[in-house]
Amino acid sequence: MKKIPKHILIQFDLWVEIIESEGFTTMQKVKGYRDHALKGDRKGQRSSSLSRSWRVIYFINEQTNCITVEVMEVNHHEYKK
C-alpha cells in the first residue's frame, strides 16, 4: 500500500466505509465505482473503479464469509487480460 497515491487510498477508504456500513449490494449500485463482474481468468471476481487507472479487484468467498481485495493500477491493455 506504500506505492498507492494518497488520493487513491482515500477513495479506497470510502469504498470500505460503504461496504462496512451499507454492504456490498449498496456499494455495487454506486455508479461512480462502475462495479462489475469480471470474466476470463478473473471469473468469480468483481472490479470497482477508484479512478481512471486504479481498481479494487475483489472476491467474496461465500463459504468462509471472507473477502480477498487487491488494489491495483491498470491500463486498458493489462486490464483486458
Contacts in CASP RR format, 6 or more apart in sequence:
PFRMAT RR
TARGET T0000
AUTHOR 0000-0000-0000
METHOD contacts of the structure
MODEL  1
MKKIPKHILIQFDLWVEIIESEGFTTMQKVKGYRDHALKGDRKGQRSSSL
SRSWRVIYFINEQTNCITVEVMEVNHHEYKK
1 9 0 8 1.000
1 71 0 8 1.000
4 12 0 8 1.000
4 54 0 8 1.000
4 71 0 8 1.000
5 54 0 8 1.000
7 51 0 8 1.000
8 50 0 8 1.000
8 51 0 8 1.000
8 54 0 8 1.000
8 71 0 8 1.000
11 50 0 8 1.000
11 51 0 8 1.000
11 54 0 8 1.000
12 50 0 8 1.000
12 56 0 8 1.000
12 71 0 8 1.000
15 27 0 8 1.000
15 33 0 8 1.000
15 48 0 8 1.000
15 50 0 8 1.000
15 56 0 8 1.000
18 26 0 8 1.000
18 27 0 8 1.000
18 30 0 8 1.000
19 27 0 8 1.000
24 60 0 8 1.000
27 33 0 8 1.000
27 35 0 8 1.000
27 48 0 8 1.000
28 35 0 8 1.000
28 46 0 8 1.000
28 48 0 8 1.000
32 49 0 8 1.000
33 48 0 8 1.000
33 49 0 8 1.000
33 50 0 8 1.000
34 47 0 8 1.000
34 48 0 8 1.000
34 49 0 8 1.000
35 46 0 8 1.000
35 47 0 8 1.000
35 48 0 8 1.000
35 49 0 8 1.000
36 46 0 8 1.000
36 47 0 8 1.000
37 43 0 8 1.000
37 44 0 8 1.000
37 45 0 8 1.000
37 46 0 8 1.000
38 44 0 8 1.000
38 45 0 8 1.000
38 46 0 8 1.000
38 47 0 8 1.000
38 57 0 8 1.000
41 81 0 8 1.000
42 57 0 8 1.000
44 59 0 8 1.000
45 57 0 8 1.000
45 58 0 8 1.000
45 59 0 8 1.000
46 57 0 8 1.000
46 58 0 8 1.000
46 59 0 8 1.000
46 60 0 8 1.000
47 55 0 8 1.000
47 56 0 8 1.000
47 57 0 8 1.000
47 58 0 8 1.000
48 55 0 8 1.000
48 56 0 8 1.000
48 58 0 8 1.000
49 55 0 8 1.000
50 56 0 8 1.000
50 71 0 8 1.000
53 73 0 8 1.000
53 74 0 8 1.000
53 75 0 8 1.000
54 71 0 8 1.000
54 72 0 8 1.000
54 73 0 8 1.000
54 74 0 8 1.000
55 71 0 8 1.000
55 72 0 8 1.000
55 74 0 8 1.000
55 79 0 8 1.000
56 69 0 8 1.000
56 70 0 8 1.000
56 71 0 8 1.000
57 69 0 8 1.000
57 70 0 8 1.000
57 71 0 8 1.000
57 72 0 8 1.000
58 67 0 8 1.000
58 68 0 8 1.000
58 69 0 8 1.000
58 70 0 8 1.000
59 67 0 8 1.000
59 68 0 8 1.000
60 66 0 8 1.000
60 67 0 8 1.000
61 67 0 8 1.000
61 68 0 8 1.000
END
